[in-house]
Amino acid sequence: MEPSVFNSYRDWVEHEKMPKGKKAALVAAIELFAETGFDGTSTAQIADHAGISQATIFKYFHTKQDLLLAIVKPVMQHLFPAYRNEFFSGMSKCETLPDLVHFIVTDRYAFISENAEVVKILAMEMMTNKEIRELLHQLVMANDHNLLEDLMGNFQRTRELRDDIDSAALIRIMAGQLLTYTIQRRYAPGWVGDEATDLQNITQQVIRTISK
């Protein structure tokens, strides 16, 4: 399954033309994986939650791992929007490093917050699932797009980026802050405050970390 550009993977699944059983399996898996984790969820539980049989699940997904990948892989691909002209166009309009960081933080937070369930699944599986880690590494380091080159080019253009900060560090710093904040906001709201203020604080933290 190769989804076209989307803001919310779950909304895309619910509105996409696909067999009802496949759609039900994906939606149920998103909910249960986010709630109890991949290892803590069985295909029997997914089938029961979806109102389908396990045979229906295995008709579309050979293994539970395949079902997981059908959920997280497209979101991983969209989290790093190498093909989105509007994303790079937005970066090119930013003249200073603070403007650039603010744009990326708010743009990617909007996407992450729309896919909070899948982001939580991804964050959990990154710690234990070797295939997920390898997929993320392949995505970030792929040679068939210019994400890293364009990212660094835009930051270097401001002449405000520290010399020892490379593209991998930029992604780690910003993605780490945003993923953690999104999970806190959705699942531990008592730990966070006003969203606009929090995003501004994240922006300032990133700026202090990467600027000369």
Secondary structure as GFF3:
##gff-version 3
##sequence-region A 1 212
A	DSSP	alpha_helix	9	15	.	.	.	ID=ss1
A	DSSP	alpha_helix	20	36	.	.	.	ID=ss2
A	DSSP	alpha_helix	43	50	.	.	.	ID=ss3
A	DSSP	alpha_helix	54	60	.	.	.	ID=ss4
A	DSSP	alpha_helix	64	79	.	.	.	ID=ss5
A	DSSP	alpha_helix	85	92	.	.	.	ID=ss6
A	DSSP	alpha_helix	97	114	.	.	.	ID=ss7
A	DSSP	alpha_helix	116	128	.	.	.	ID=ss8
A	DSSP	alpha_helix	130	141	.	.	.	ID=ss9
A	DSSP	alpha_helix	147	157	.	.	.	ID=ss10
A	DSSP	alpha_helix	167	187	.	.	.	ID=ss11
A	DSSP	three_ten_helix	189	191	.	.	.	ID=ss12
A	DSSP	alpha_helix	195	210	.	.	.	ID=ss13
###
